[in-house]
Amino acid sequence: MTDWPKVRLHVVTGKGGTGKSTVAAALALALATRGKNVLLCEVEGRQGIARMFDVDPLPFEERRLTTGLPGPDGEPGTVHALHIDPESALLEYLALYYKLGRAGRALDKFGVIEFATTIAPGVRDVLLTGKLFEAVERNSRNKGAIHYDAVVLDAPPTGRIVQFLNVSNELAGLAKVGPIKSQSDTMMTLFRSPRTAVHLVTVLEEMPVQETADGIGELHAVDLPVGGVVVNLVRPQDLTPEQLTSADAGAVADDLARAGVEPDPALVGSLLTEGREHAERRALETSQRELVAGLGVPTYELPRLPQGVDLGALYELAASLRKQGLA
C-alpha cells in the first residue's frame, strides 16, 4: 500500500546533484504501475525528461511517454510528460480565460511576456505553478484535455522550493487584488492541502542532508505539506563491520592467493588503503542516515546503479519506490 493515498500532486525537490529529476521520473513510473494516468512535469528548461526517456525535446504540449504499464489488477497505466515554460503558460492562460488567442501571440511577438516575467520574477512562478494547478484541477475551459490521477513535478532545488510554491506571498507586493491575486490564492488552497506532498531528495553527505533539514523547516513554516525524504545513490554495504575495521595485510594476501591472484605487496597495500577510505565513507553515511531518520518524515532509499540511469534503470528504481510505499 502507498503511504500517500490522497496525494494527487507530488512535488519532487532536492539539492543539485542529488538526482531529483531521476527520482521524479521513477516516481511517475511507479504510480503508473498502479494503473494510474500520470503527468510528469518539468519547469527548469533543461529538458531532463526527454534525455532520460530518450525522446525528442518536449514542447509545451502533453506527450505520452509510456503506455500499457501493468497495474495491480491488470489495468494499464500511462505516463505523459509536459515541459512548462512561462511564456507558453501565459499564452494558454490568456486564451483560456480571456479569449486572447491572436492578441496573446502578438504580445509574445513584441517581447511583452519576456519583459513582464523578467521585471517581476514572482509572476514567472505564478505562470509555471498556474499551469501545474490547471493540470491537477482540469475543468471545462480546457476542452478535450486529459484528466490525470496524479501529477509529478520535477521542481526547482530545495533552496528555492518555498519561494516557488508560496506564490501568494511572492505576489503580495505586486498584486493585492484582481485576477492574478485571486488565481494565486486559489492555487495555494491546493498546494497547502493533503492532496499535495513535497518530497525531498538527498544523498548521504553533510551539505545535502543539512539542506534537506532546512527545507523541511521552511516548508513547515509556510504550511506547505512535507512528504517523504528519498535517500538517493546509496552505496552497497557488502563488507561487514569486522571487515571494515580489518587492517591485516596477511589476511588480504591469503584471500588474494585463494582467489588465484598473486599477492603483490603493492596490490595488498592499495587494497588496504581503499578499505580504509571505504570504511570512512561508510561511517559518514551511517551518521548522516541517523540524521535523516531523525527528521520525522517517512524515508525511502534508492541504490547507486553502477551502469548509470537509462530507461531500464528507471523501471528498476520505480519498482523499489513502489515496494517501499512512496507510490
C-alpha positions in Angstrom: 0.0 0.0 0.0 1.1 3.5 -0.7 2.0 5.9 2.1 0.3 8.8 0.2 -3.1 7.6 -1.0 -4.8 11.0 -1.0 -2.0 12.9 -2.8 -2.6 14.0 -6.4 0.3 16.4 -6.8 3.8 15.0 -5.9 6.4 17.8 -5.9 10.0 16.4 -6.0 12.8 18.8 -4.9 16.4 18.4 -3.8 19.8 19.9 -3.8 21.5 20.0 -7.2 23.4 16.7 -7.8 21.2 14.5 -5.7 19.2 13.1 -8.6 15.8 14.7 -8.0 14.9 14.5 -11.8 15.7 10.8 -11.8 13.6 10.3 -8.7 10.7 12.3 -10.2 10.7 10.1 -13.3 10.9 6.9 -11.3 8.0 8.1 -9.1 5.9 8.8 -12.2 6.6 5.3 -13.5 5.8 3.8 -10.1 2.5 5.5 -9.9 1.7 4.3 -13.5 2.3 0.7 -12.4 -0.6 1.1 -10.1 -2.8 1.7 -13.1 -2.8 5.5 -12.8 -2.8 8.0 -15.6 0.2 10.2 -14.6 1.6 13.6 -15.9 5.3 14.2 -15.3 6.2 17.9 -15.5 9.4 19.9 -15.5 9.8 23.7 -15.2 13.5 24.5 -15.3 14.1 24.4 -19.1 16.7 21.6 -19.0 14.7 19.0 -21.0 15.8 16.4 -18.5 12.7 14.3 -19.1 13.5 14.0 -22.8 17.0 12.9 -22.1 16.0 10.3 -19.5 13.4 8.7 -21.7 15.4 9.1 -24.9 12.8 11.2 -26.8 12.9 14.4 -28.7 12.9 17.7 -26.7 9.4 18.3 -25.2 7.3 21.2 -26.4 4.6 23.0 -24.3 2.3 20.1 -25.1 1.5 16.9 -23.2 3.2 14.0 -24.8 2.7 10.3 -24.0 6.0 8.6 -22.9 4.8 5.2 -21.9 1.6 3.2 -22.1 0.4 -0.2 -21.1 2.2 -0.4 -17.7 0.5 -3.2 -15.8 -1.4 -2.2 -12.7 -2.2 -4.4 -9.7 -5.5 -5.6 -11.3 -4.1 -5.7 -14.8 -5.4 -2.3 -15.8 -2.8 -0.3 -17.8 -1.2 2.9 -16.6 0.3 5.7 -18.7 2.9 8.4 -18.2 2.6 11.7 -20.1 5.2 14.5 -20.0 5.0 18.2 -20.1 7.7 20.9 -20.3 6.3 24.1 -18.8 7.7 27.4 -19.8 6.3 30.8 -18.6 5.7 32.3 -22.0 3.6 29.4 -23.3 1.8 29.1 -20.0 0.8 32.8 -20.1 -0.4 32.5 -23.7 -2.5 29.5 -22.8 -3.9 31.4 -19.7 -4.9 34.3 -21.9 -6.5 32.0 -24.4 -8.4 30.0 -21.8 -9.6 32.8 -19.5 -9.6 35.9 -21.7 -10.1 34.5 -25.2 -6.9 36.4 -26.3 -5.7 34.0 -29.0 -4.1 36.2 -31.6 -3.7 39.1 -29.3 -1.8 37.0 -26.9 0.6 35.8 -29.6 1.1 39.4 -30.6 2.2 40.2 -27.0 4.7 37.3 -27.3 6.0 38.6 -30.7 6.7 42.0 -29.2 8.5 40.6 -26.2 6.0 41.9 -23.7 5.7 38.5 -21.9 9.5 38.1 -21.6 9.7 41.7 -20.3 7.0 41.1 -17.7 8.5 37.9 -16.3 12.0 39.5 -16.2 11.0 42.5 -14.1 8.7 40.6 -11.9 10.1 37.1 -11.2 7.2 36.3 -8.9 4.9 36.5 -12.0 7.0 33.8 -13.7 6.5 31.4 -10.8 2.8 32.1 -10.8 2.6 31.2 -14.5 4.5 28.0 -14.0 2.6 26.9 -11.0 -0.6 28.1 -12.6 -0.2 25.5 -15.4 0.6 22.9 -12.8 -2.6 23.8 -11.0 -4.6 23.5 -14.2 -3.1 20.1 -14.9 -4.3 18.8 -11.4 -7.7 20.7 -11.4 -8.8 20.1 -15.0 -12.1 21.9 -15.8 -14.4 22.6 -18.8 -12.4 25.5 -20.0 -9.6 23.2 -21.3 -11.9 21.1 -23.5 -10.6 17.7 -24.6 -7.7 17.8 -22.0 -6.6 14.5 -20.4 -7.6 14.0 -16.8 -4.8 12.7 -14.6 -4.9 10.6 -11.5 -1.6 12.1 -10.4 0.8 14.8 -11.4 4.6 14.6 -10.6 6.7 17.8 -10.7 10.4 17.8 -11.2 10.6 21.0 -9.2 13.3 23.7 -8.6 16.0 22.9 -6.0 15.3 22.8 -2.3 16.7 26.4 -1.7 14.0 27.8 -4.0 11.1 25.5 -3.5 9.3 27.6 -0.8 9.5 30.7 -3.0 8.3 28.7 -6.0 5.3 27.2 -4.3 4.3 30.0 -2.0 3.1 32.1 -4.9 0.5 34.1 -2.9 3.3 35.5 -0.6 5.6 36.2 -3.6 2.9 38.3 -5.3 1.9 40.2 -2.2 3.8 43.3 -3.3 2.7 43.1 -6.9 -1.0 42.3 -6.9 -3.2 42.8 -3.8 -6.4 42.4 -5.8 -7.5 41.3 -9.2 -7.5 38.0 -11.2 -3.8 37.2 -10.7 -4.1 37.6 -6.9 -7.3 35.5 -7.0 -5.6 32.8 -9.0 -2.6 32.7 -6.7 -4.8 32.3 -3.7 -6.8 29.5 -5.3 -3.6 27.7 -6.2 -2.4 27.9 -2.6 -5.5 26.0 -1.5 -4.2 23.1 -3.5 -0.6 23.4 -2.5 -1.4 23.5 1.2 -3.9 20.7 1.1 -3.4 16.9 1.8 -3.7 16.4 -2.0 -0.1 17.8 -2.3 3.1 16.4 -0.9 6.6 17.9 -1.3 9.2 15.1 -1.4 12.8 15.9 -0.8 15.8 14.1 -2.4 19.1 13.9 -0.7 22.3 11.8 -0.6 24.2 10.7 2.5 26.5 13.7 2.6 26.6 16.6 5.1 25.5 19.5 2.9 22.6 17.8 1.1 21.3 16.4 4.4 21.5 19.8 6.1 19.8 21.5 3.2 17.0 18.8 3.4 16.5 19.5 7.1 16.4 23.3 6.4 14.0 22.7 3.6 11.6 20.7 5.8 11.7 23.5 8.4 11.0 26.2 5.7 8.1 24.2 4.2 6.5 23.7 7.7 6.9 27.5 8.4 4.6 28.4 5.5 2.2 25.4 5.9 3.3 23.6 2.8 2.9 19.8 3.2 6.1 17.8 3.6 6.0 14.3 2.0 8.9 11.9 2.3 12.7 12.0 2.1 14.3 9.9 -0.7 17.9 9.0 0.1 19.4 8.5 -3.4 22.6 7.0 -4.7 23.1 4.7 -1.7 26.2 2.6 -1.9 26.1 -1.2 -1.4 27.1 -2.4 2.1 28.8 -5.7 1.2 31.5 -5.5 3.9 30.8 -6.5 7.5 31.8 -4.1 10.3 34.7 -6.6 11.1 35.9 -6.4 7.5 35.7 -2.6 7.5 38.0 -2.4 10.5 40.4 -5.1 9.4 44.0 -3.9 8.5 45.6 -7.3 8.3 47.9 -7.4 5.3 48.5 -11.1 5.7 44.8 -11.9 5.6 44.3 -9.9 2.4 47.3 -11.6 0.8 45.9 -15.0 1.8 42.5 -14.1 0.3 44.1 -13.0 -2.9 46.1 -16.2 -3.1 43.0 -18.3 -2.6 41.4 -16.3 -5.5 44.3 -17.2 -7.7 45.8 -13.6 -7.7 49.4 -13.0 -7.0 49.5 -11.2 -3.6 51.9 -8.4 -4.7 52.8 -6.1 -1.7 51.8 -3.0 -3.8 48.4 -4.5 -4.6 47.9 -5.5 -0.9 48.8 -2.0 0.2 46.4 -0.5 -2.4 43.6 -2.6 -1.3 44.1 -1.8 2.4 44.1 1.9 1.5 40.9 1.6 -0.4 39.4 -0.4 2.5 40.2 2.4 5.0 38.7 5.0 2.6 35.6 2.9 2.2 35.3 2.5 6.0 35.5 6.3 6.5 32.8 6.7 3.8 30.6 4.2 5.5 31.0 5.9 8.8 30.0 9.2 7.3 26.9 7.7 5.6 25.9 6.0 8.8 26.0 9.3 10.7 24.0 11.1 8.0 21.5 8.2 7.8 20.9 8.7 11.6 20.2 12.4 11.0 17.8 11.7 8.2 16.0 9.2 10.4 15.6 12.0 13.0 13.8 14.4 10.5 10.4 13.0 11.5 9.2 12.1 8.0 9.0 8.8 6.1 12.2 7.9 4.4 13.0 5.8 1.3 16.3 4.6 -0.2 17.4 4.1 -3.8 20.7 2.4 -4.7 23.6 3.8 -6.7 23.4 1.9 -10.0 26.8 1.1 -11.4 25.6 1.1 -15.0 24.1 4.6 -14.7 20.5 5.6 -15.3 18.7 4.6 -18.5 15.1 3.7 -19.1 15.6 0.2 -17.8 17.2 1.6 -14.6 14.2 4.0 -14.2 11.9 1.0 -14.1 14.1 -0.7 -11.5 14.1 2.4 -9.3 10.3 2.7 -9.8 9.8 -0.8 -8.6 11.9 0.0 -5.5 9.8 3.1 -4.7 6.6 1.2 -5.1 7.8 -1.6 -2.9 8.8 0.9 -0.2 5.4 2.6 -0.3 6.2 6.0 -1.9 4.0 5.3 -4.8 
